Amino acid sequence: MNNKTKLITYSALMCALIVISTLWLKFSIPGTDVLVTTQVFFVILCGQILPWKYCVYTIGVYLFLGLLGLPVFSAVAGPAVIATPSFGYLLAFPFSAAAVSITRKKLPSQKSSRYIASLVGIVVNYVIALAYIAALKGLYLGSPVSMGVLLSAYCFAFLPMDVIKGILAALLGQRLEKPLRLYSMD
């Protein structure tokens, strides 16, 4: 199997795992209007195992399927999701996975580089998501939120779990590198 075929296969698998991650486990945290899922784990894992372009393709297909109306998002199906805070995170996912992939490739090959790459992806995710949520609430919904509420309800409530997901994705990415022959695909 050539590298391009492997990459397309792994991209399709990652897309399927991201879809499954929105369906099998989801719950809410009191005081927030965004569901907790395992999506972040699979988005970061995508960045851990695929080159950045394939991360964008993979998550782009996922977003396209959801915006078409397939029930692949955790709360709202179809284009209506754009008017929810959850879309800020969804919008950030391709950038987050690409940031993980680029960071992983640029850093020296050490065990810590995968963890640093995961943390970079999480930061990118929150920067984009929080900016979107602030714009959505303030401009579209006409009910601006303070920075304190934005950080407590949309960042700090989820951050500890996302850091754990990022660490686990780095560990799994490292374990999968040799069996999947990922080192030859970057």
N, C-alpha and C positions, 0 to 999 in steps of 0.2 A: 504494500500500500504506500503510495507516495505521500509526501508531506501535505500537499494541498487537500487530498482526500481525507487524511487524518484530521486536519484542522476543521474541515467542514463537518466531519462526523462528530468531533468533540464539541463543536459549536452547537450542533443540533442537540446533542446530549445535554449540554449546559442550559440551553433554552428550555428543554423539557424539565430539567431539574428546578429551574426558576419557577416555571408554571406550577409544578407539584408543591414547591415550597410555600406557595400562597394558599394552597388548598388544604393541606394536611394538618397544619398547626397555626392557629391564629387566635389571639385574645387581645382584649383592650386593657389599658392601664387607666384607672380612674383619673379623671381630670384631663384626659387627652382624647382627641377624636381621630387618632391614627392607630390602626391595629398593629400588634407585634406579630411578625412572621419570621420565618427563617430565610427570607429573601436575601438579606444582607450577607449571610454566610455564603450563599451560592453566587452572588454578584462578586464578592471578594475572591472566592475560589476561581471564578471565571478569569479574573485578572491574574491569579496565581498560575494558571495553567495555559492560557492562550496569549498569543501576541495581541497588542492593543487593537489592531484593526478588526480582528475576529471578535474581540470583546464588544466592540461597537456594533458589528453585524449581529451578533447573538442577541444582545439586549435590544437592539433596534427591531429585530423580528418579534421579540416578545412584546414590546410596546405596540407595534403595529397590529399584532393579533388582538391585543386588549382594546385598542382604540377602534378596531373593527366591530367589537361587540362580543367577542368570545369571552367567556367567563374566566379569564386568567389573572385578573387583579383580585386583591384580597377583599375589597369592599364593594366597589361600584364597577359595573361593566360598561364598556363603550366610552364614547367621547365625554359623557357626563363626569367622568373621573377628573377631567381637567379643572373642574370647579371645586375640587376637594383638596385639603392639605396633603393627602397621600400622594397626589400627583407630583408634588415637589420632590419627593424621594424617588419616585419612578423616573422622573425627568433626569435626576442626578445619576441614576444607575449606570448608564453607558460611560459617563465621564469618570465615575468612581472606579469601575473595572479597568478602564483604560489607564487611569492614573496608577493603579496597582501594577499593571503589566509594565508600564514604562519605568516606574520606580524600581521594580524588581530587576529589570534588565540593566538599568544604569548603575545600580549599586554593586559594589564588589560582591562576589559570590561567597557570602557567609550566611550562617544560619539566621543571624539577626536581620539580614536584608529582607527576608520574606515578611517578618513581623513589622518592620518599618514600612514596607510597601502596603501592608494591610491597613496600618494606621493612616497613611497618606490617603488611601481610598476612602476611609471613614470620614476624614476631615473634608475631603472634596464633596462627599455625599451630603454632609451637614451644611456646608457653605451654600451649595446650590439649593438644597431643600429649604433651608431657613429663609433665604432670599425670596424664593418663590412663595412660601407661606406668608411672609410679611407683605409682599405685593398683592397676593390674593385677598388676604384679610383687609388690607388697607385700601386698595384701589378698587377691586372688583366687588367685594362684599360690603365695603363701606364701614367696617368695624375694625379699625387698626388695633393691633395688640402691642403692648409695651415690650421692650427688649427682655425684661424679666420673665414675662409670661411666655414669650417666644422661646427663650432658652429653657425654662423649666418644663413647659408642656411639650415641646417639640425636639428638644435636644437631650437635656439631662435625664429625662424619664427613660430614654432609650439607649443612651450612650454606654452605660456599663454592659448591657447585653450585647451591643454591637461590637464593643472591644473584645468580648469573649468570642463572639462569632468570627471576628477578624483573626484572632489568635488560632482558633480551630481551623480556619481556612488556610492559614499559613502552614500549620502542621500537616494538614492533608495534602496541600499542594507540594510540599517537600516530599512526602511519602509517595506521591503519584509520579514524581518526576522521572525516576528510572523505569518503572514498569510501563509507563505510557510513552517513554522515549521523548519526553518533552524538551529535553536539552537540545535536540537536533532540529527543533521547529522554529525557534526564535529568529 
